[in-house]
Amino acid sequence: MKIYYMAFGCKVSGYEIQNLAERFGADGHARTESISEADVCVINSCTVTSQADTKLRHFIKRAARENPECLIVLTGCFPQAFPEKAAQFTECGLICGTKDKTRIPELVYEKLSEGGDKALISVKPHAECRGFEPMMNTRAEGKTRAYIKIQDGCDCYCTYCIIPYARGHICSKPLADIRCEAAALAASGHRELVITGINICCYGKDLAGGERLSDAVRICCETEGVDRVRLGSIEPEMLTDEDIAEFAACGEKLCPHFHLSLQSGCAKTLAAMKRRYTPEEYFVLCEKLRTAFPGCAITTDIMTGFPAETEEDHRESMRFAERVGFASAHIFPYSRRSGTPADRMPGQTDKRTKSRRAAEMSEVCARSRERYLEGFVGKTVRVLFERETDNDFHKGHTPEYVLVKVPYTGGSLWKRLLTVRITSADGVGLYGEVEKS
């Protein structure tokens, strides 16, 4: 069979799709990049916002229109959080939630054998699925870096977030499996590993041995053939002084790039979101990281227009973002998500106001990014180059995950780790020249 794969949403979704591709591949089935020639189309969904649901619906309709004979498999967060709505997608012949993804090949074979118009539905309640579903990838085709999913689930229940309902309770991958997967990915030629999960700071809380995120980081850093280990998004209140010290002990292999999800720099708004830290606590954590990792990149997510956010709340959030000085920030307007407490809150902000505030916050963070990038000019950095090129420029990233472009005509630089002297910055990334060895 030929199978088309589509992952919506976060890095975990992409990791899971890669795992399914490896499982089907082990059975002799080929991957195709064309929906029209696929026998099966596997879609790993995202439901973090209502816009994500809309994109999903449009894609399913497109797939059914382009290839009416294809078996469409819908899995992931949307059917898990909204099983009744997912069942209304009559184009889908197989619907599976966030659990039992490893059984999807088996379910596909079952559905193809049985035939019929009625969808095969396998969406299990979280209470029936405890423990980490075994998943281990051995490659990330065409990629310089590879992701390792070490954890799933979240127990935070922030008022705007549907993910705990879609992903269930915290569960962690055993350290022995992380060690084995890291070795396999390194053997496949991946020089950078990215540790990912739904809430990676919760890693180990469900395990009996007292394991922590720092243990998973250490194991990845110890893997022969791995030059870099990068952390995914981190919840600020869960990072302790002990964690920072143990991260620093990993040495240069651990990338000095910390994505600390802020959401708002206003204390009142954070409380309404049920975030578990104050702006001042967040700022102190940033200073601790900058002390332990001089020059590190601190990046973030910031939401604007949360219910009941006033203009002064918005200005307070902007002042805080300016104070922190983020290396990069993902700014987005609040999006109502049915099934969450925030969706029922009074004082919903209109779309125009949310968008204006997002644009204003983006200007603040763009200035911070420009200042951060300017600090690289005249310095030398180590760049891990990627396959993609931009005209005559080769592209790669620094340990801080800053994009670097260099002119080079001596052949491919893919997967090479080279020293580059930075000559200029343009507010988006850096330009430089490869130093001769």
N, C-alpha and C positions, 0 to 999 in steps of 0.2 A: 504493500500500500504506500501511497504518498500522503504525507501528513503536513498540514500547514499549522503553524503555531503562532499565537498572538498573546502577548502579555500586556495588560493594562496596569497602570499604577506604579507601585514601589519596586525597589530592587528585589525584595523577597518574591514578588510575583514573577520577575524575570528568572530568578534562580529556580523556582519551581517548574517553570516551563522548560528550562534546560534539562532538569531532572527527568521530566516526562519524555523529552526528545531522546535522552540517553536510554530510557527504558524501552521505548518503541524501537529505537535503533538496535538494541540488543536482540530484538525479535526479528530483525531484518527489514524493518520498514524505513523508507527514505524520507528525508525532510524536503519539502518544496517551498519555494517563496512565492508560489502562484496559487491563489485560491481556486482559480478555474480548473486547475489540473489535480486538485487534492481529492482524495477519497474521504479524508477526515480532516476537520478543522477544529483544533483545540484552542479554546479561549479561556485564559485565566483572567478573571474580572477584578475590577476595583470598584468600591462603592463609597469612597471617602467623602465624596460630594455628590449632589444631585446631578451636576454636570458630568461626572464620571458615568453615572447611570445612562445619561442621554447618549454619550459617546458609545457606550456598550450597545445600546439598542440600535443605533445607526449602523454599527459595524456588523451586528448579527443580520440585520436586514440586507446589508450589502453582500455579505457572504452567501446568504440564501439566494439572492438575485443572481449573483455571478455563477453560482454552482448549485442548482436545485437538487442535484443527486448526492451532494456531499453530506456526510454525517457531521452535524455541528454539535460539538461538546462544549457545554458551558460549565465552568468550575470557578472556585474562588470565593471572594468575599460577598459578592452580590447575592448569589443563591443561598449562602449561609445566613446572611442577615435578613433577607427578604425572600424566603422560599416560595410564598404564595405568588409574589410578583414574577419570580423566575419561571414558575410553572406556566405562566401565561405566554412565555416566549415559545410559541408553537413551532418555530423554525428549528428549535433545538431537540435533537433526538436523545441526548444524554445530558443530565443535569446532576452535578456533584458539588458539594460544599467545600469548605476548607479542610475537612478531614477526609481521610481515605483517598488522597490524591494518588498515592502509589498504586491503588487498585484500578486506576482509570484505564490502563491497557486491557486489563481483564474485563472491565465493564464494556469497553468498546467492542471487544470480540463477542461478548454476550449479546449486545444490542444488534450487531451486524448479523449474527446467527439467527436471532429471533425475528428481526425485521419488524414490520408493522409501523403504524403512524403514531402510536402512543409512546411518549417519552419514557425512558428509563431514568428514574429519579433516585439518587442516593445522597440525601442530605441528612446527616446524623446530628442530633443534639450534642452540644459540647460535653454534657454530663456523661455521655456514652464513650467519649474518646479522651482518655487521659494519657499523658506521656507524649514524648516527641515522636512524631511519625518518621521513621528512618528514611532519610534522604541523603545521598552522597553523590556529588558530581565529580567527574574525573577531568573535565575540560570545559572551556568556554570558547567555543569556536570563533576564530578570527579576532579574539580579544587579547589585549595586553594583560589586563588585570582580570582576576576571577573572584567571584563572590562565594563566601561560605556562610550559609545560614546556620547560626548556632542556637537560635532561640525562636520561639513562636509565642503568640498570645500576649495579653496585657490586662492587668487588673487595676489600672488607674481610673478609668471611667471619667475622663475630662468631659465637661458638659456639652462640648461641641462635637465629640468624636464617636463614631459608630464602630470603630475597629474592635473594641473589646467584645462587642456583640457578634462581630463577624469572625474573630480569631479565637475567642475563648480565653481560658486561663493560661497562665505562664507555663511553659514547658521548655526544657533545655536538652540540647544534644549532648550525649556523653563525651567527655574529653578524649577518650580513646578514639571515637569516631571522628572528632575534629582533627586529631593528629593524622589519622589515616587519609582523610580527605585532603588535608593540606599537602601531604606528601604526594598524593596522586596528581593534584593540580600543578605542583612544582615539576613533577616528572613530565607533564604535558607541555611544559615550557612557559608557564605563567610566572612572571617574576614579581608580581604584586598581588597580594590577597586582600580582599575587603571583607571585613567581618560585618555581617548584617543580621537582621532579625526584626521583629516587631517592636521590641523594647529590650535592647541588648544589655542595658544596665541591670536588668532583672535576671541575667543569666545565673543559673545555679541555685536559685531560691527554692526550686522544687526538687533538687538533688540532695541525697543524703550525706554526701561527703564534704559539704561546706564549700563547694567550688564557687568561683567568682569569675566575672568577666576578665579580670587580669590574668587568670589561669589560661583562659582560651587565647588571649593575646600572646602570652608567653610561649605557648605551644606553637602558634603560627610563626612567631619570630624565630624559634629554634629550628624550623624546618629547613633542611638543606636545599639550596636552590632558590629560596625566596629572598629577594632583596628588600622588599617593602611589605609592611602590613599596615593597613589603613582601617580606622574605625568608622562604622556607620553612625547614624544619628544617635545622640545621647540625651537622656533626660537629665537636666542639670541637678535636680535634688538627689539623685541617686549616685553621684560621683563623689567619693570620699577622698580624704587626704591620703589614706592608705592606697587607694586605687591610683592616684596620681603618682605616688612614690614608686609603685610597682610598674606603672607604665614607663616612667623615666628610666628604670633599671633595665628596660628592654633595649636601650641604646638607640642607635641611628636607624635600625630597621623599622621601628614604629614611627610612622609619619606624624609630624607635628601639625596635625590638622584635626580640629575638634569641632564637630557640628553640634552645637548645643541649641536645642529647640527652645526659643524664647516665647514666641506667640504674642506677647505684649510686654512693653516696658512700663505699663501702668499697674500699680499695686491693686487698685480696685478691680480692674479688668481681669487680672490674673486670678483673683479670689473668685470672681464670677465664673471663670473657666474651670475652677477647682484644680488649678495648677498648684503644686506643692512647694512653692518657693516664692520669695519676694524679689523685686528687682535688685535690692541691695545684696541679697544672698547670691544672686546670679552674678553680679559684678565681682564679688569677692572670689567666686570660683574662677572667673576669667583671669583675675590677677594671679591666682595660684598657678593656673596653667601657664601663664606667660612667664612666671618665675621659673617653673620647672622646665619649660620648653621655650627659650628665648626666640622671638620672631615667629612663633607659631601662628597659624591661621585659625581664627575663631569665626566660624560661619553659623548661620542661623535661619530660622523661619519666623516670619512676623505676619500676624493676621491683623487686618484693619476692619473697623466697622462691626465689631462684636456687639450683640444686643446691649443697649443702654450705654454704649461708649459715647461720651460727650466730646465736644471739641477740645476741652481742656485735657481730658483723658488721652486723646489722640496726640496732643502736643507733648504731654508728659512722656508718652511712649517714644515719640521722636527724639526728645531730649535725651532719653536713656540710650537709644540706639546711637546717637552721636557720641555720648560719653564712652560707650563700650568700644566703638570704632571697629565694626565688623569687617573682615576681609572680603566677605561676600554675604548676601542675604537674599533669601527667597521671600518676596513680598506678595501677599495675595489677599483679596477681599474675603471677608467671612461669607461662607456659603451655607445656607440653611440645610440641615440634614435631618430628614424625618427619622423618628426613632430616638432622637437625642433630647436631653433636657433643654438645651439652648434653643431648639426649634420652637419650644413652647414659652420662651421668655418674652416678657413685654419689652417694648422699646426697640423693636427690630429696625435696623438702619436701612434707609433706602439705597438702591443700587448705585445711584449717582454719587452719593456721599461716600459710600464704601470705596468706589473706584477712585474718587478724588484723593481720599486719604491714602490709598495704596500708592498713588502716583507721588504724593508728597513724601511718604516714607521712602520710596524708591530713590528719590533725589538725595535724601540724607545719607542713605546707605551707599549710593554711588560715589559720593564724595569720600566716604570712608574707604571704599575700595580703591579709589584713585590714589589716596595717600599711602595705602598699604603697598600697592604695586610700585609706586615711585621709590619705595625703600629698597627695591631689588636692583635698581639701575646702578651699574658699575660693579656689581658683585658677581661671583660665580656660583652656579647652582648645579645640582645633579638632576638631569632630566631623563625620564623614562619615555622613550618615543613610541608612538602608536602607529597603526597602519595608515590612518587617514592622513592625507596631505592637502594643502591648500595652495593650489597653483605650484609655485616653485618652493614653497615652504613646507618643511616637515614639522609635525606637531607632537608635543608631548607635555608632560606635567611634572612640576617640581614635587617634592615631598609634601608641600603645603597645598597641593592640588591647584596650583596656578598654571594656567595654560601658557606654554612657551612655543614660539614659532622661530625656526631658523632656516636661512637659505642654505640649501645643500644639494649638490648634483652628483655626489659620489655613490649613488645607489640607495637602497632602502636602509632606513635606520630603525625599522620596526623591532621592538623588544630590546633595543640597545640602551644601555644606561650610560650617558655621556655627560661630561662637564661642559657647561655652556656659560659664556660670559654675557650678561644681560646689558644690552645697549640702549633700550628704550622701553617705555610702557605706554599703552594707549587707553587705559581705563577699563579695558576688557581683559587683557593679558599682557604678556611680555614678548619682546623680540631680542634675539641674541645671536651669538656666533659660537659654533662648536669649537672648543679649544683643541689644538693639536696635541696628541699625546707624545 
